[in-house]
Amino acid sequence: MGEYQIALLPGDGIGPEVIREAVRVLEAVGSRCGHTFTQGTYLVGGAATDACGVPYPPETASGLKSADAILLGAVGGPKWDDFPVHLRPEKGLLQMRQDLGLYANLRPAALRPALQSACPLRAETAARGFDIMLVRELTGGIYFGKRDRFQTPDRGEVASDLLEYSELEIERIGRRAFELAMLRRKNLISVDKANVLESSRLWRSVMHRLSRAYPEVQYSDMYVDNAAMQLIRDPAAFDVIVTENMFGDILSDEASMITGSIGLLPSASMGETAPALYEPIHGSAPDIAGQDKANPVAAILSVAMMLQYSLGLPNEAQAIERAVDRVLEAGYRTADMAGGSEIVGTAKMGDMVAAYLA
């Protein structure tokens, strides 16, 4: 029996609604297994800008660092689109990742058995199922490189973005990916563009060196364009994928779409010592906020990831995943999911998962 401190960041749009249901499921796990989850709620994103004048207030930064794990709903929305860059909701998320040193993004993409018919791939491909873990480097690469724009006398305006990676950055994300592969099916594919990019050639050399320390893991390299094709042709061939920031951004969104609904997918962002951040990938969906239409399953499965990776409670994590699968197999769906026999709202979906846990 354990006691854990969980920091809640409901955020914007549908964030508060899906976090509410995730907390209900977390409390159901606690009641069933004898754990206590003490929760503190903090502001981030647009809600923080509205209340505090900044998207990542000092009070939030301080509170997060004392938690065992962080659960985030979503940030952003059109209300803040015209705000200065430093006040936009997404800036708060970036500041939080940098503040906590969250360099590794874990994005699972698994086809739930009850949703095979919702998979957009060929029926025989969907029938084989897939369970992929994509590990994306989160704090380096072209998204964080030096930017420049300048005028030229003969070519007009020129813009440039620097893609840069160090051995240290590659090695730490590589080790994280190998360790995850050891916990799964012991297969790791590193995705790069080493036939063109010097940064990818360094990436590949570091990954090859690391692979010698993990002889049990079947390791291989793949060019990013081929990886994009193979994810559609045969997703079951993948176990763990590791790649740099921009490639990971694109491939993880591709992988999410072949699962049948983006509303099902959790994620984790991790560093070395700071608490990890868990969140659904679906965004704030302001057009349905407050209407009891949001799918809370991704937030609920983010709780399962939190239990497994941060709190060391794999049995409790598996109990949540089984409860979600039983609800889906019983035919319950939110409006974003195809198939099934009954469309339910956010609260009802949370009720059903919590009831199966109880």
Order of alpha helices (4+ residues) and beta strands (2+ residues): beta-alpha-beta-alpha-alpha-beta-alpha-beta-alpha-beta-beta-beta-alpha-beta-alpha-beta-alpha-beta-alpha-beta-beta-alpha-alpha-beta-beta-alpha
